[in-house]
Amino acid sequence: MIVADQIRAARSMLGLTQAALAKAAGLSTTGLNNIERGMADPKASTLRAIQGALEEAGIIFLSEGETTAGGRGVRLRG
């Protein structure tokens, strides 16, 4: 599952506002804001919706060990 840091990084890479990503994922802006700040414990289906919206926009999510630093990450498809 993706984590808040990956969501923020991916959204930033794409230049998306929270409102734009929330709309694409079918969430409220407040809900997305709470997830990004770690103030919510989202359902797996919610995280899948966010991940799907970001992947459709061109993001690839990297698992632990797939980055130089060894942690999770994101990159643009290309």
Residue, then its C-alpha position, 0 to 999 in steps of 0.5 A: m500500500i502507498v503511504a502519505d509521503q508517496i501521495r504528497a511527492a507524486r502530487s507535487m511531481l505532477g503539479l496537482t492540487q489536493a482538490a484536483l487529486a481528490k476529484a480524480a480519486g473520488l474523495s473530498t479535499t478534506g479527506l485527502n488533506n487528512i490522509e496526507r497529514g497522517m491524520a486519517d487511517p484510510k481504507a485500502s480501497t481509498l488508497r487504491a483509488i488515490q494510487g489509481a488516479l496518480e498512476e493514470a496521471g503518469i506516476i510509478f510507485l516504488s516499493e522499499g528497496e527499489t530506490t537508492a535510499g532503500g525506502r519507498g518512492v515515486r517517479l514519473r513514467g517515461 
